[in-house]
C-alpha cells in the first residue's frame, strides 16, 4: 500500500513539473517573438502576458502542492521506490522552492514585468546611445536584486548568492583567485604582442557583405556543425541569443552588420554552440526540469568551444574559406587564407566584447564581473556606470568606448536582470579549454576532423560526455567526470600561449 501511494504521488509530481515546463515553453515563445518580431507598440501588453505566465510558474514552484511533493517524495521510505531521475528532479525543485518561497509572489511578478519593459528600453537607449533612458529601469532592477539577496541570505559577500544561482558552489573568493591567475598570464602576453612588428591588414574584415550573403553563409556553417534546422531556425535580433522551446524547437539568432561580417558569423556560431547542447539533451529528460544545462558556465563553455576553439581555428577556415570567398562577392579573392586567419585572430584591444579576440576576451568579462560585484554590494551607483565602465576599459585594455552604445549599453544582460551571469562566460572559456584537452585524448585527430568536415564525430563526443546529461550532474561533478579534475585555468593559458606565440 505504501509503495503504491508513493508511486502514485510520483506520477502526479511528474505531471505537475511537466505543466511548469509547458508554461516555460509558452514564455520562451513569447520572449522570442518579443525580441525578434513584435512591434514596438506591442511591448507593453506582451510584457504583461509574460509577467502573468511567469507569475503562474513562480506560484506553482512555491505552492503548497509542491511543498507536499518535496516532503513526501524525499522521505527515507520514498527514496526506495522512486526513480533516480525523479530524485534529481526533486533536488532541483527543492532548490528553487527554497529560493522562490522567500520572495513575495507579487514582487516577483513586478520584477518580471519590469525586466521585459527594460529590455525594450535598452534597445531604444542603445539605438540613441543614451544611457539615461535605461537608468530608472536599471536602478529598480539592481534594487530588486539587492532585496532578493537579502531575502535569500548570503555568506561573506552578497554577490556570492547570485553567483551560486548560475554556478553552484562558486564563491567570490575562489573566482577572484581563478581570474587573477588568468589575468596575470593574459595581460603580459597582450602587451608583448602589442610590440610585435607583424603587420595585419584589418581592412579586409570590413568588407561590405549583404545580409543575404551573410545569412546564406551562416546557414551552411550551422549545417556543417550539425545544427538541426528541422528542430530550429535562425533569426535576426539586436543582441544574439538562443531559446529552447523544447528539444525539437531550439532557435538561434544573430545580429547582422553589413560592413563587419564577424559580428554575425561568430555570434551565430556561438549561439549554435548553445543550441547543439539543448538539441542533444537526452530524450528521457524532455518533460522534466532536468532538460537544461548543468550550469551557465557549462552552457557557455559549449558556445565558446564552438565559436573560438573550433570556429577561429586554422583547420576550420582551411575547410570553409573558399565558401567565404564565394559569399563575399569575390571581395576576398586577393586575400590569402593565412592573411584572413591572422586578421580574424589578431589580438587588438576592442571596446566591444562580442568583437573581442580570444586573448583579450577574458578581460571584458573581468570588467563586468567587478562592476556587478560592486553594484550588488552597494559601493557604486547605476548613474555612474558609464564613467566607471570607461575607466576600467582604459585601465585593462587601453581603449575608451566612443559612446554609450559602444560602452555601457553594449550588453542586454543587466537590463533583463542577469546579475551573476557574466562570470559564466569566463568560466565557460576555462571549461572549454579543459574539454578540448580531454577530447583530444579520445580524438587525437581533432584538428583533422574539423578540416575534413567531420565535426559529427566531435559532436558525438560532446553528446556522450556532456550534452545528454542535461542537469542530472552538478557542474563540478560533470567537469571532473570529463576531465578528471576541477576548475583549472592552466589549460586555457596554455591554449592561448600556444596559439598566440605565432603572432609575436
C-alpha positions in Angstrom: 0.0 0.0 0.0 2.8 2.4 0.9 4.7 1.7 -2.3 1.5 2.2 -4.4 0.8 5.5 -2.7 4.4 6.8 -3.3 4.3 5.7 -6.9 1.0 7.5 -7.4 2.4 10.7 -5.8 5.5 10.4 -8.1 3.3 10.2 -11.2 1.4 13.3 -10.0 4.6 15.1 -9.4 5.9 14.3 -12.9 2.8 15.7 -14.5 3.0 18.8 -12.3 6.5 19.5 -13.3 5.7 18.9 -17.0 2.9 21.5 -16.7 5.5 24.0 -15.4 7.7 23.2 -18.3 4.8 23.9 -20.7 4.4 27.3 -19.1 8.1 27.9 -19.6 7.7 26.9 -23.3 4.9 29.5 -23.8 7.0 32.1 -22.0 10.0 31.4 -24.3 7.9 31.5 -27.5 6.6 34.9 -26.4 10.1 36.1 -25.4 11.5 35.0 -28.8 8.7 37.0 -30.6 9.3 40.0 -28.3 13.0 40.1 -29.2 12.7 39.4 -32.9 9.3 40.2 -34.4 7.0 42.1 -32.1 6.1 45.7 -33.0 7.1 48.4 -30.5 3.6 49.2 -29.5 3.0 45.6 -28.6 5.8 45.5 -25.9 3.7 46.8 -23.0 0.9 44.2 -23.4 3.4 41.4 -24.3 5.4 42.2 -21.1 2.2 41.8 -19.0 1.4 38.4 -20.6 4.9 37.2 -19.9 4.7 38.5 -16.4 1.4 36.7 -15.8 2.7 33.4 -17.1 6.0 33.7 -15.2 4.0 34.5 -12.1 2.0 31.3 -12.6 5.2 29.3 -12.9 6.5 31.0 -9.8 3.4 30.2 -7.8 3.5 26.6 -8.9 7.1 26.2 -7.9 6.3 27.6 -4.4 2.8 26.1 -3.9 1.6 24.0 -1.0 1.3 21.2 -3.5 5.0 21.4 -4.4 5.8 21.5 -0.7 3.9 18.3 -0.2 5.6 16.6 -3.2 9.0 17.5 -1.9 8.2 16.4 1.7 6.6 13.2 0.7 9.0 12.1 -2.1 12.2 13.0 -0.3 11.3 10.9 2.8 13.6 8.0 3.5 10.9 5.4 2.7 10.0 7.1 -0.7 13.6 7.0 -1.8 13.4 3.2 -2.1 10.7 3.4 -4.7 11.1 6.5 -6.9 13.4 6.7 -10.0 16.8 8.3 -10.0 15.6 10.9 -12.5 12.7 11.8 -10.1 15.2 12.2 -7.2 17.3 14.6 -9.4 14.1 16.5 -10.3 13.2 16.8 -6.7 16.6 18.2 -5.8 16.1 21.0 -8.4 12.5 21.7 -7.3 13.6 21.9 -3.7 16.4 24.3 -4.6 14.1 26.6 -6.5 11.3 26.2 -3.8 13.7 27.4 -1.1 14.8 30.3 -3.2 11.5 31.4 -4.6 9.5 30.9 -1.4 11.4 33.7 0.2 10.3 36.2 -2.5 6.7 37.6 -2.3 4.9 36.4 -5.5 3.6 39.9 -6.3 7.1 41.3 -6.0 8.4 38.6 -8.4 5.6 39.4 -10.9 6.5 43.1 -10.8 10.2 42.2 -11.4 9.4 40.1 -14.5 7.2 42.9 -16.0 10.0 45.4 -15.2 12.7 43.4 -16.9 10.5 42.8 -20.0 10.0 46.6 -20.3 13.6 47.3 -19.5 14.8 45.1 -22.4 12.8 47.3 -24.8 14.1 50.4 -23.2 17.6 49.1 -23.5 17.1 48.7 -27.3 16.0 52.3 -27.6 18.8 53.5 -25.3 21.4 51.7 -27.4 19.9 52.9 -30.7 20.1 56.5 -29.4 23.4 55.9 -27.4 21.8 57.4 -24.3 22.2 55.5 -21.1 19.9 57.9 -19.2 16.9 56.3 -20.9 17.7 53.0 -19.1 18.9 54.4 -15.8 15.5 54.5 -14.0 14.7 50.9 -15.0 18.2 49.6 -14.2 18.2 51.3 -10.8 15.0 49.4 -10.0 16.4 46.1 -11.3 19.5 46.5 -9.1 17.4 47.3 -6.1 15.2 44.2 -6.7 18.3 42.0 -6.9 19.7 43.5 -3.7 16.4 42.9 -2.0 16.2 39.3 -3.3 19.7 38.6 -1.9 18.5 39.9 1.5 15.5 37.5 1.3 17.8 34.6 0.4 20.6 35.5 2.8 24.3 35.4 2.0 27.7 34.4 3.3 30.6 36.8 3.4 29.7 38.6 0.1 26.2 39.5 -1.2 27.3 38.7 -4.7 28.0 35.1 -3.7 24.3 34.4 -3.6 23.8 35.5 -7.2 26.9 33.7 -8.3 25.7 30.5 -6.8 22.5 30.6 -8.9 24.3 30.4 -12.2 27.4 28.4 -11.0 26.5 26.3 -7.9 29.4 26.1 -5.4 31.4 29.0 -6.7 32.3 32.0 -4.5 33.8 35.4 -5.0 36.9 34.3 -3.2 37.6 31.3 -5.5 36.6 33.3 -8.6 38.9 36.1 -7.7 41.8 33.6 -7.5 40.9 32.0 -10.8 40.5 35.3 -12.6 43.8 36.7 -11.1 45.7 33.7 -12.4 44.2 34.2 -15.9 44.8 38.0 -15.8 48.4 37.6 -14.8 49.0 35.4 -17.8 47.0 37.3 -20.3 48.0 40.9 -19.8 51.8 40.4 -20.3 51.1 38.4 -23.5 48.8 41.1 -24.8 51.5 43.7 -24.1 54.2 41.6 -25.8 52.1 41.1 -28.9 51.3 44.8 -29.0 55.0 45.4 -29.5 55.2 42.9 -32.4 56.3 44.1 -35.8 53.9 41.8 -37.6 51.5 43.9 -39.7 48.0 42.7 -40.2 45.6 44.2 -42.7 42.4 44.7 -40.7 40.5 46.5 -43.5 39.6 43.1 -45.1 37.4 42.4 -42.1 35.1 45.3 -43.0 34.1 44.1 -46.4 30.5 45.0 -47.3 28.6 41.8 -47.3 24.9 42.0 -47.8 22.6 40.4 -45.2 21.5 37.8 -47.7 25.2 36.8 -48.3 25.9 36.6 -44.6 22.7 34.6 -43.8 23.4 32.1 -46.6 27.0 31.5 -45.5 25.9 31.2 -41.8 23.3 28.7 -42.8 26.0 26.5 -44.5 28.2 26.8 -41.4 25.5 25.8 -39.0 24.7 22.8 -41.1 28.3 21.8 -41.0 28.1 21.9 -37.2 25.1 19.6 -37.4 22.6 22.2 -36.1 19.2 20.6 -36.9 17.2 23.2 -38.8 14.1 20.9 -38.7 14.2 21.5 -35.0 15.2 25.2 -35.0 15.6 28.3 -37.0 17.9 31.3 -37.5 16.6 34.9 -36.9 17.8 38.4 -36.7 17.9 40.4 -33.4 19.6 43.4 -31.7 21.5 41.1 -29.3 22.2 37.5 -30.2 20.5 34.8 -28.1 19.3 31.2 -28.2 16.0 30.0 -26.8 14.8 26.4 -26.4 11.0 25.8 -26.5 11.6 22.1 -26.3 14.1 19.5 -27.6 12.6 19.8 -31.1 12.4 23.6 -31.2 15.7 25.3 -30.3 16.1 28.7 -32.0 19.2 30.8 -32.6 19.6 34.5 -33.6 22.4 36.7 -34.7 23.0 40.4 -35.4 23.9 41.4 -39.0 26.3 44.3 -39.7 26.8 44.8 -43.4 30.3 46.1 -43.2 31.5 43.8 -40.4 30.8 40.1 -41.1 32.5 39.0 -37.9 29.5 40.2 -35.8 27.1 37.9 -37.5 29.3 34.9 -38.3 30.9 34.4 -34.9 27.8 35.3 -32.9 25.8 32.7 -34.9 28.5 30.1 -34.3 28.5 31.0 -30.6 24.7 30.6 -30.4 24.9 27.4 -32.4 27.1 26.0 -29.6 24.3 26.7 -27.1 21.7 25.2 -29.4 23.7 22.0 -30.0 23.7 21.5 -26.3 20.0 22.0 -26.0 19.0 19.9 -29.1 21.0 16.9 -27.8 20.0 16.5 -24.2 18.6 13.0 -23.6 15.0 12.5 -24.7 14.5 10.8 -21.3 14.6 14.3 -19.8 12.4 16.1 -22.3 9.4 16.5 -20.0 11.4 17.2 -16.9 13.1 20.2 -15.3 16.4 18.4 -16.0 16.1 19.3 -19.6 18.6 22.1 -19.0 22.3 22.9 -18.7 24.4 21.7 -15.8 25.2 25.4 -15.2 25.5 28.6 -17.2 29.3 28.1 -17.2 29.0 24.7 -18.7 26.4 26.1 -21.2 28.8 29.0 -22.2 31.6 26.5 -22.5 29.8 24.9 -25.4 29.2 28.2 -27.1 32.8 29.3 -26.6 34.1 25.8 -27.6 32.4 26.1 -31.0 32.9 29.9 -31.6 36.5 30.2 -30.5 38.3 26.9 -30.2 36.7 25.4 -33.4 35.3 28.5 -35.3 38.5 30.5 -35.1 40.9 27.6 -35.7 43.0 27.4 -38.8 41.6 23.9 -39.5 38.0 25.3 -39.7 39.0 28.1 -42.2 41.1 25.7 -44.2 37.8 24.0 -45.0 35.5 27.0 -45.2 37.5 29.9 -46.5 36.6 29.1 -50.2 32.9 29.3 -49.2 33.5 32.6 -47.5 35.1 34.0 -50.7 32.1 32.8 -52.7 29.8 34.6 -50.4 31.8 37.8 -50.3 31.2 38.8 -53.9 34.8 37.9 -54.6 35.9 40.7 -52.3 38.3 38.3 -50.6 39.7 36.8 -53.8 43.0 38.5 -53.4 43.3 37.7 -49.7 45.2 34.6 -48.7 43.9 32.1 -46.1 46.8 33.0 -43.9 46.1 36.7 -44.1 42.4 36.1 -43.3 43.2 33.8 -40.4 45.6 36.3 -38.8 43.1 39.2 -39.3 40.2 37.4 -37.5 42.5 36.3 -34.7 45.0 39.1 -34.3 44.9 40.5 -30.7 43.6 44.0 -30.9 42.1 45.6 -27.8 38.5 46.5 -28.6 35.8 48.2 -26.6 33.2 45.7 -27.7 33.0 42.2 -26.1 31.4 40.5 -29.0 34.2 41.6 -31.3 37.0 40.7 -28.9 39.8 38.4 -29.9 40.4 35.2 -27.9 43.3 36.7 -26.0 41.6 39.8 -24.7 38.1 38.3 -24.3 38.6 37.3 -20.6 39.4 40.9 -19.7 36.0 42.0 -20.9 34.4 39.5 -18.6 36.5 40.6 -15.6 35.4 44.2 -16.1 31.7 43.2 -16.0 32.3 40.9 -13.0 34.0 43.7 -11.0 31.2 46.2 -11.8 28.4 43.7 -11.0 30.0 42.8 -7.7 30.3 46.5 -6.7 26.7 47.2 -7.7 25.2 44.4 -5.7 27.4 45.3 -2.7 26.3 48.9 -2.9 29.7 50.5 -3.4 28.8 52.1 -6.8 25.6 53.7 -8.3 23.9 53.0 -11.6 24.0 56.6 -12.7 27.8 56.5 -12.5 28.3 53.3 -14.6 29.3 54.9 -17.9 32.3 56.6 -16.3 33.2 53.6 -14.2 33.0 51.4 -17.3 35.1 53.7 -19.5 37.8 54.0 -16.8 38.1 50.2 -16.5 38.3 49.8 -20.2 41.1 52.3 -20.3 42.9 50.5 -17.4 42.6 46.9 -18.6 42.6 47.3 -22.4 43.9 50.8 -23.1 40.8 51.7 -25.1 37.8 54.1 -24.5 34.3 53.5 -25.9 33.3 56.3 -28.2 29.8 56.5 -26.8 27.2 54.7 -24.5 26.2 52.3 -27.3 29.7 51.1 -27.7 30.3 51.1 -24.0 27.9 50.5 -21.1 24.9 49.7 -23.3 26.5 47.0 -25.5 25.1 44.1 -23.5 21.5 43.4 -22.7 22.2 41.2 -19.6 21.7 43.8 -16.8 18.5 45.1 -18.5 17.0 41.7 -18.1 18.3 41.2 -14.6 21.1 38.7 -15.3 23.4 39.7 -12.4 25.8 36.9 -11.6 25.8 35.6 -15.2 28.8 37.3 -16.7 31.4 35.2 -14.8 29.9 32.2 -16.6 31.5 33.4 -19.8 34.9 33.5 -18.2 34.4 30.1 -16.6 33.0 28.8 -19.8 36.2 29.7 -21.6 38.2 27.9 -19.0 35.9 24.8 -19.2 36.1 24.9 -23.0 39.9 24.6 -22.9 39.7 21.8 -20.4 37.1 20.0 -22.5 39.2 20.3 -25.6 42.2 18.8 -23.8 40.0 15.9 -22.7 38.5 15.5 -26.2 41.9 15.3 -27.8 42.8 12.3 -25.7 39.9 10.4 -27.2 40.1 12.2 -30.6 43.8 12.8 -31.3 42.9 13.7 -34.9 40.7 16.6 -33.6 42.0 19.2 -35.9 41.8 16.9 -39.0 38.2 16.2 -38.2 37.4 19.9 -38.4 39.5 20.3 -41.5 37.8 17.3 -43.2 34.2 18.4 -42.3 33.8 15.5 -39.8 32.5 17.6 -36.9 29.8 15.0 -36.3 32.5 12.9 -34.6 33.4 15.7 -32.2 29.6 16.3 -31.7 29.2 12.6 -30.8 31.9 13.0 -28.2 30.2 16.1 -26.7 26.8 14.4 -26.7 28.2 11.3 -24.9 30.3 13.2 -22.3 28.3 16.4 -21.7 25.0 17.1 -23.5 23.0 14.0 -22.8 23.2 14.5 -19.0 21.4 17.8 -19.0 21.0 18.9 -15.4 21.4 15.5 -13.9 25.0 16.3 -12.9 26.3 19.3 -11.0 28.8 21.4 -13.0 31.9 20.5 -11.0 30.8 16.8 -11.0 30.5 16.9 -14.8 33.8 18.7 -15.2 35.6 16.1 -13.0 33.9 13.2 -14.8 35.0 14.5 -18.2 38.5 15.9 -17.4 39.5 14.2 -14.1 40.0 17.5 -12.2 38.3 20.7 -11.0 38.4 24.2 -12.4 41.9 24.7 -13.9 42.7 27.8 -15.9 46.1 26.5 -16.9 44.7 24.7 -20.0 43.3 28.0 -21.3 46.5 29.8 -20.5 48.5 27.1 -22.5 45.9 27.2 -25.3 46.3 31.0 -25.6 50.1 30.9 -25.4 50.4 28.2 -28.0 48.1 29.9 -30.4 49.3 33.5 -30.0 53.1 32.8 -30.0 52.7 32.8 -33.8 51.5 36.4 -33.6 54.7 37.7 -32.0 
